């Protein structure tokens, strides 16, 4: 995973930014798996993936600013976050590339660092070639 390592070096995300991006991509991965299950008519797998989606969403929600250590909403005014939305979107664009939905919603054009964008695009090409090779066998 060269591109993900390069993303951390290039973007220097805070732990909160990295966690938010990872949590969001987990949700995208669940949605992509649900879409695949619907396409295949695999209803049992769809149910399993829906359960995974709910768990991933709850985990992300519990980690958002405005919740206490147990994930319970804090009644005080909005707790501000120092997370950089642009940086998180770029991290998501890197981390979400293995998922069809991720590539549609977060194209590599969102990645501002040219070297990082090239690395992600190269990994996408390698992934596509591997998928074509597997489909031929």
C-alpha positions in Angstrom: 0.0 0.0 0.0 2.5 2.6 -1.2 -0.1 5.2 -1.8 -1.6 5.1 1.7 1.8 5.5 3.2 2.6 8.3 0.9 -0.7 10.0 1.8 0.2 10.0 5.4 3.6 11.6 4.7 2.3 14.1 2.1 -0.9 15.2 4.0 0.4 14.8 7.6 -3.1 14.1 9.0 -3.9 14.4 12.6 -5.0 11.2 14.3 -8.6 12.6 14.2 -8.4 13.3 10.5 -7.0 9.9 9.7 -9.7 8.2 11.9 -12.5 10.1 10.3 -11.2 9.2 6.8 -10.8 5.6 7.7 -14.3 5.4 9.3 -15.9 7.0 6.3 -14.1 4.6 3.9 -15.3 1.7 6.0 -18.9 3.0 5.4 -18.2 3.3 1.6 -16.8 -0.2 1.6 -20.0 -1.5 3.2 -22.2 0.4 0.8 -20.1 -1.0 -2.2 -20.5 -4.6 -0.8 -24.3 -4.0 -0.4 -24.5 -2.8 -4.0 -22.6 -5.9 -5.2 -24.9 -8.2 -3.1 -28.0 -6.5 -4.7 -26.6 -7.0 -8.2 -26.0 -10.7 -7.4 -29.3 -11.2 -5.6 -27.4 -12.4 -2.6 -29.9 -11.3 0.0 -28.3 -13.0 3.0 -25.0 -11.2 2.2 -27.0 -8.0 1.8 -28.3 -8.4 5.3 -24.8 -9.1 6.7 -23.4 -6.0 4.9 -26.3 -3.9 6.2 -25.3 -5.0 9.7 -21.7 -4.1 9.0 -22.9 -0.7 7.7 -24.8 0.0 10.9 -21.8 -0.9 13.0 -19.5 1.2 11.0 -21.9 4.2 11.1 -22.3 3.9 14.9 -18.5 3.7 15.3 -18.0 6.8 13.3 -20.8 8.6 15.1 -19.4 7.8 18.5 -16.0 9.2 17.5 -17.3 12.5 16.2 -16.9 15.7 18.2 -19.9 16.2 20.5 -19.9 12.8 22.0 -18.3 11.7 25.3 -16.0 8.8 25.8 -18.8 6.3 25.6 -20.3 7.9 22.5 -23.2 9.5 24.3 -24.1 13.0 22.9 -22.8 15.9 24.9 -25.6 18.4 25.7 -23.2 21.4 25.6 -22.9 23.6 22.6 -21.2 22.1 19.5 -17.8 20.9 20.3 -15.5 22.3 17.6 -13.1 20.0 15.8 -9.8 21.1 14.4 -10.0 18.5 11.5 -9.3 19.9 8.0 -12.2 18.8 5.7 -10.0 19.2 2.6 -7.4 17.0 4.0 -10.0 14.4 5.0 -11.5 14.4 1.5 -8.1 13.8 0.0 -7.4 10.9 2.4 -10.8 9.4 1.5 -9.9 9.8 -2.2 -6.8 7.7 -1.5 -8.3 5.1 0.9 -11.5 4.6 -1.1 -10.0 3.6 -4.4 -10.4 -0.1 -4.0 -14.2 0.4 -3.9 -16.3 1.2 -7.0 -18.4 3.6 -5.0 -15.3 5.2 -3.6 -13.8 5.8 -7.1 -17.1 7.4 -8.2 -17.6 9.7 -5.2 -13.9 10.5 -4.6 -12.0 10.5 -7.9 -8.2 10.9 -7.9 -8.6 14.4 -9.2 -9.5 15.4 -5.6 -5.9 14.6 -4.6 -3.9 17.9 -4.7 -0.4 16.4 -4.3 0.7 15.4 -7.9 3.1 12.6 -6.7 0.4 11.1 -4.4 -2.2 11.3 -7.2 0.1 9.5 -9.6 0.8 6.8 -7.0 -2.9 6.2 -6.5 -3.6 6.2 -10.2 -0.8 3.6 -10.7 -2.2 1.4 -8.0 -5.6 1.7 -9.7 -4.1 0.6 -13.0 -2.4 -2.4 -11.3 -5.6 -3.3 -9.5 -7.6 -3.2 -12.8 -4.9 -5.4 -14.6 -5.1 -7.9 -11.8 -8.9 -8.0 -11.9 -8.8 -8.5 -15.7 -6.2 -11.3 -15.3 -8.4 -13.0 -12.7 -11.5 -12.7 -14.8 -9.7 -14.3 -17.8 -8.7 -17.4 -15.8 
